[in-house]
Amino acid sequence: MRLSTVALIIAGLTGATVLAQPAAEKPASRTIQCIEAGGQQIPAVCQVPGSRLEKDEILCTCPNGGQRVDVAVCAKGQTPPPEGKALNIARRQAIKDGSLIGDTLAGKPICVAPRKG
């Protein structure tokens, strides 16, 4: 059996992996957050390259629970909304479509700070 066939079988058995961001985007415009049913954020586990210069996330998962959702990376000059009850409520309502991209809190976009190398 060829190596590529074995790799496809293993990938199929372990589940499809989803990239944290599109490979062509530099710098990244989105990432992954793990959000509980109540809207609270719990830590995502992301695989990243070993280089301090390369800041792209390769794969993010939610091994500690929560729903895996896409979220925008804040643009230059933007800041993420502060954690709190209002943000939890906004996230709880917004994650129904599996994404926080385009969602806002008090007129400001819900986003996360860019990853630092």
TORGU-36558 format. One record per residue: x, y, z of N, C-alpha, C in turn. Coordinates in steps of 0.2 Angstrom, whole numbers, padded with zeros to 4 digits, always signed. Layout:
XYZXYZXYZ
...
***
This chain:
+0004-0006+0000+0000+0000+0000+0004+0006+0000
+0003+0011-0004+0007+0017-0004+0006+0021+0002
+0011+0025+0004+0011+0029+0010+0006+0034+0010
+0004+0037+0004-0001+0042+0004-0008+0039+0005
-0009+0033+0003-0015+0029+0005-0016+0028+0012
-0010+0026+0015-0010+0025+0022-0012+0031+0026
-0009+0037+0024-0010+0043+0027-0017+0045+0027
-0020+0044+0021-0027+0046+0020-0032+0042+0025
-0030+0035+0025-0034+0031+0030-0033+0033+0037
-0027+0035+0039-0026+0037+0046-0030+0044+0047
-0030+0048+0042-0033+0054+0043-0041+0053+0043
-0043+0049+0040-0051+0047+0040-0053+0044+0046
-0048+0040+0049-0050+0037+0056-0050+0041+0061
-0045+0046+0061-0044+0051+0067-0049+0057+0066
-0052+0058+0061-0056+0064+0060-0053+0069+0055
-0057+0073+0052-0054+0078+0048-0051+0083+0052
-0045+0086+0050-0042+0091+0053-0044+0098+0050
-0045+0103+0053-0047+0109+0050-0041+0114+0052
-0039+0118+0047-0034+0123+0048-0036+0129+0052
-0032+0131+0056-0034+0137+0060-0035+0143+0056
-0032+0144+0050-0033+0150+0046-0031+0148+0039
-0033+0151+0034-0031+0150+0027-0024+0151+0026
-0021+0146+0023-0014+0146+0022-0011+0152+0018
-0015+0155+0014-0013+0160+0009-0013+0167+0013
-0016+0168+0019-0017+0174+0022-0011+0176+0026
-0008+0181+0025-0002+0184+0028-0003+0191+0030
-0004+0194+0035-0004+0190+0042-0011+0187+0042
-0012+0183+0047-0019+0179+0048-0024+0184+0050
-0030+0183+0047-0036+0187+0048-0041+0183+0053
-0040+0177+0054-0044+0173+0059-0040+0168+0063
-0043+0166+0068-0040+0160+0072-0046+0157+0075
-0045+0152+0080-0050+0148+0083-0050+0150+0091
-0056+0150+0093-0058+0150+0100-0062+0144+0102
-0062+0142+0109-0066+0137+0111-0071+0141+0116
-0077+0140+0114-0082+0144+0118-0087+0139+0121
-0088+0140+0128-0093+0135+0131-0100+0138+0130
-0105+0134+0132-0112+0135+0130-0114+0142+0133
-0111+0144+0139-0113+0150+0142-0110+0156+0139
-0105+0155+0135-0102+0160+0131-0095+0162+0134
-0093+0158+0139-0086+0159+0142-0081+0155+0137
-0075+0159+0137-0070+0156+0133-0065+0151+0137
-0063+0146+0134-0059+0141+0137-0053+0140+0133
-0047+0139+0135-0041+0139+0131-0041+0134+0125
-0039+0136+0119-0038+0132+0114-0031+0129+0114
-0030+0124+0111-0023+0121+0110-0021+0122+0103
-0016+0125+0101-0014+0127+0094-0007+0124+0093
-0006+0121+0087+0000+0119+0085+0003+0124+0080
+0009+0126+0082+0012+0132+0078+0019+0130+0076
+0022+0133+0071+0029+0132+0069+0034+0133+0074
+0039+0130+0074+0045+0131+0079+0048+0138+0078
+0047+0141+0073+0051+0147+0072+0047+0153+0075
+0051+0158+0078+0049+0164+0081+0046+0169+0076
+0049+0168+0070+0047+0173+0065+0040+0171+0062
+0039+0165+0061+0033+0162+0058+0027+0162+0064
+0022+0166+0063+0017+0167+0068+0010+0163+0067
+0010+0159+0061+0004+0156+0059+0002+0150+0063
-0004+0149+0065-0006+0143+0068-0008+0138+0063
-0006+0132+0064-0007+0127+0059-0014+0123+0061
-0015+0121+0067-0021+0118+0069-0022+0119+0076
-0029+0121+0077-0031+0122+0084-0037+0118+0086
-0037+0115+0092-0042+0110+0094-0045+0113+0101
-0050+0110+0103-0053+0111+0109-0053+0105+0114
-0048+0102+0116-0048+0096+0120-0051+0097+0127
-0052+0103+0129-0055+0104+0136-0062+0105+0135
-0065+0105+0130-0072+0106+0129-0073+0112+0125
-0080+0114+0125-0082+0120+0121-0083+0119+0114
-0086+0124+0111-0087+0124+0104-0082+0127+0100
-0079+0124+0095-0073+0127+0091-0077+0132+0086
-0075+0138+0087-0077+0144+0083-0072+0148+0080
-0073+0150+0074-0069+0155+0070-0070+0162+0073
-0064+0166+0074-0065+0172+0077-0060+0177+0073
-0061+0183+0072-0057+0187+0068-0051+0189+0072
-0045+0190+0069-0039+0193+0072-0040+0201+0072
-0039+0204+0077-0040+0212+0077-0035+0215+0072
-0038+0220+0068-0034+0223+0064-0030+0228+0067
-0025+0231+0064-0021+0236+0067-0025+0242+0070
-0024+0243+0076-0027+0249+0080-0033+0246+0083
-0036+0240+0082-0041+0238+0086-0039+0234+0092
-0043+0234+0097-0042+0230+0103-0048+0225+0104
-0046+0219+0107-0052+0215+0108-0056+0217+0114
-0063+0216+0114-0067+0218+0119-0065+0215+0126
-0066+0218+0131-0064+0215+0138-0068+0209+0140
-0065+0204+0143-0069+0199+0145-0074+0201+0150
-0080+0198+0150-0085+0200+0155-0092+0197+0153
-0097+0199+0157-0103+0196+0156-0106+0198+0149
-0105+0204+0147-0108+0207+0141-0105+0203+0135
-0098+0201+0135-0095+0198+0130-0097+0190+0130
-0098+0187+0136-0101+0181+0136-0108+0180+0133
-0112+0185+0135-0119+0185+0132-0118+0185+0124
-0114+0190+0122-0114+0191+0115-0111+0185+0111
-0106+0182+0114-0103+0176+0111-0108+0170+0111
-0112+0169+0117-0117+0164+0117-0122+0164+0112
-0124+0170+0110-0129+0171+0105-0126+0171+0098
-0120+0173+0097-0117+0173+0091-0114+0166+0089
-0112+0161+0093-0109+0155+0091-0114+0150+0088
-0120+0152+0087-0125+0147+0084-0123+0145+0077
-0120+0150+0074-0118+0148+0067-0111+0146+0066
-0107+0145+0072-0100+0142+0072-0095+0147+0071
-0097+0153+0071-0092+0159+0069-0093+0165+0073
-0088+0169+0075-0089+0175+0078-0087+0181+0073
-0085+0179+0067-0082+0183+0062-0088+0188+0060
-0087+0194+0061-0093+0199+0059-0097+0201+0064
-0097+0197+0070-0101+0199+0076-0098+0205+0080
-0102+0208+0083-0100+0214+0087-0103+0214+0094
-0099+0218+0098-0102+0220+0105-0101+0227+0106
-0107+0230+0107-0108+0238+0108-0105+0241+0102
-0106+0238+0096-0104+0242+0090-0097+0240+0088
-0093+0237+0092-0086+0235+0091-0085+0228+0089
-0081+0226+0084-0080+0219+0082-0078+0215+0087
-0080+0209+0088-0077+0204+0092-0071+0201+0089
-0065+0202+0092-0059+0199+0089-0054+0198+0094
-0049+0195+0092-0043+0193+0097-0037+0196+0095
-0033+0198+0099-0026+0201+0098-0022+0196+0094
-0018+0199+0089-0014+0195+0085-0009+0191+0089
-0007+0185+0087-0002+0180+0091+0004+0183+0091
+0008+0184+0096+0015+0186+0097+0019+0180+0096
+0025+0181+0092+0029+0176+0091+0033+0174+0097
***
